[in-house]
Amino acid sequence: LGTDRKAKSVSAGTGHTCVILDNDELKCFGRNTHGQLGYGDKNRRGDGPDEMGNALAAVDLRGTTTGLSLEIAVAGGGHTCALSVAIHARKAKHSPPVGLHRVNNAKQLAAQRV
């Protein structure tokens, strides 16, 4: 997972695994036949030397998790989906008292099967 990193959540698909780290980064490894690891290629990861730990890059979620908490990643047969959540306090004229407002943002990571 990387030096001083801990798993917050782990999801195992048919031939790949994705881990949400304690810093809300997502790392995926295993088979990548359909691009399900989310790295933009179809290269396997974790089956050769120096491919795990610090050497395994985090999946680039293209800014979708900036200021958000990555809550869940679900690995399936040939796909992975991630859900990030933000909680904002809000107060406006004629609105309810300040409270929590949930904003959900889901992103499909894998290429679709053709």
C-alpha positions, 0 to 999 in steps of 0.5 A: 500500500505504501509506507505508513499507509493503511487500508480504509476499505478493500474491494476484490473483483474477479481478478483485481483488487482496489484499496481506498487508503487512509489518505483517500487515495485509490490503488488498484492491482491485478488483472486489467483486461478491460482497463478496470484498474483505472490507470488508463491502460490495460497493464496488469499491476502487482504481478512483477517485482517493484509494482506494489507498495510505494511503487504502485501509483494512486489512480488519477481520479482527475480532481473528482476527490479534491475536498471530498472523502473517497467512501467506497470503491467496488471492484466487479468482473471487468469494472470498478466504481468509486463514490466520493462524498462531501459534507458542507455546512450551509446557511442562506436567507429563508433556509433551514438552520445551518446543517449538513448537506451531502453531495455525492459524486460517482465516477466510472473508472473502467472502460465499457465492454464492447 
